[in-house]
Amino acid sequence: MDSKRIRLYLGLDNLVVDCMLQKKPGISAIQYRNQLKLYTSSGFLPTMVTQRFFETVYTQLECWYESKIQDAKRQAELRAQQDRAELLQRIRSLEEELEQLRMTNGSTDS
């Protein structure tokens, strides 16, 4: 079965929409060409391409959005770990300072 591949480049990062129009057995090349003209001029093919285009764009945006969510979660987790480490360090330094104050007060009380 012969087929003519119509490929439309939509100018978006290698986004290609392929539509297959199949030549039915027993029709002549002229009839096939007329069939192609009918598809392209009737609005059927452009509608099909437009629908496919928006489905593809939607899928790509959905993937992009999901990756952005994952990036934001990773960054928030990293910030939380850094904040926790800083707080623990601050607690240790305050405990050391408190211990020194206790030792200083203990030595002056005697």
WODA-V563256 format. One record per residue. N is the residue number from 0. NEAR is the number of other ideal C-beta (glycine too) atoms within 12 Angstrom. D_CENTER is the distance of its C-alpha to the mean C-alpha in Angstrom with 2 decimals. Layout:
n = [N | N]
near = [NEAR | NEAR]
d_center = [D_CENTER | D_CENTER]
This chain:
n = [0 | 1 | 2 | 3 | 4 | 5 | 6 | 7 | 8 | 9 | 10 | 11 | 12 | 13 | 14 | 15 | 16 | 17 | 18 | 19 | 20 | 21 | 22 | 23 | 24 | 25 | 26 | 27 | 28 | 29 | 30 | 31 | 32 | 33 | 34 | 35 | 36 | 37 | 38 | 39 | 40 | 41 | 42 | 43 | 44 | 45 | 46 | 47 | 48 | 49 | 50 | 51 | 52 | 53 | 54 | 55 | 56 | 57 | 58 | 59 | 60 | 61 | 62 | 63 | 64 | 65 | 66 | 67 | 68 | 69 | 70 | 71 | 72 | 73 | 74 | 75 | 76 | 77 | 78 | 79 | 80 | 81 | 82 | 83 | 84 | 85 | 86 | 87 | 88 | 89 | 90 | 91 | 92 | 93 | 94 | 95 | 96 | 97 | 98 | 99 | 100 | 101 | 102 | 103 | 104 | 105 | 106 | 107 | 108 | 109]
near = [12 | 17 | 16 | 21 | 15 | 21 | 15 | 21 | 14 | 19 | 10 | 15 | 11 | 11 | 21 | 18 | 26 | 20 | 25 | 18 | 27 | 17 | 21 | 13 | 11 | 10 | 17 | 13 | 13 | 11 | 15 | 22 | 16 | 17 | 24 | 26 | 16 | 15 | 23 | 21 | 12 | 14 | 13 | 18 | 25 | 18 | 15 | 22 | 26 | 18 | 17 | 23 | 24 | 18 | 16 | 23 | 19 | 14 | 15 | 19 | 16 | 14 | 14 | 15 | 14 | 14 | 14 | 14 | 14 | 14 | 14 | 14 | 14 | 14 | 14 | 14 | 14 | 14 | 14 | 14 | 14 | 14 | 14 | 14 | 14 | 14 | 14 | 14 | 14 | 14 | 14 | 14 | 14 | 14 | 14 | 14 | 14 | 14 | 14 | 14 | 14 | 14 | 14 | 13 | 12 | 11 | 10 | 9 | 8 | 7]
d_center = [37.92 | 36.92 | 33.76 | 32.55 | 28.93 | 27.63 | 24.60 | 23.02 | 20.98 | 19.01 | 18.38 | 14.60 | 13.66 | 15.63 | 14.67 | 17.83 | 19.25 | 22.17 | 24.93 | 27.88 | 31.24 | 33.80 | 37.42 | 39.70 | 42.69 | 45.87 | 44.65 | 45.61 | 43.49 | 44.63 | 43.66 | 40.24 | 39.81 | 40.96 | 38.45 | 35.63 | 37.05 | 37.23 | 33.58 | 32.39 | 34.93 | 34.77 | 31.24 | 30.21 | 28.19 | 26.57 | 25.69 | 24.27 | 22.24 | 21.05 | 20.03 | 18.22 | 16.51 | 15.26 | 14.22 | 12.17 | 10.65 | 10.08 | 8.43 | 6.04 | 5.57 | 5.60 | 3.08 | 1.25 | 4.52 | 5.28 | 4.72 | 6.58 | 8.89 | 9.66 | 10.42 | 12.55 | 14.27 | 15.14 | 16.47 | 18.42 | 19.85 | 20.90 | 22.53 | 24.27 | 25.65 | 26.87 | 28.45 | 30.11 | 31.54 | 32.86 | 34.42 | 36.06 | 37.45 | 38.77 | 40.37 | 42.07 | 43.42 | 44.74 | 46.35 | 48.02 | 49.22 | 50.57 | 52.34 | 53.93 | 55.09 | 56.61 | 58.37 | 59.64 | 60.88 | 62.39 | 64.34 | 65.65 | 66.73 | 69.04]
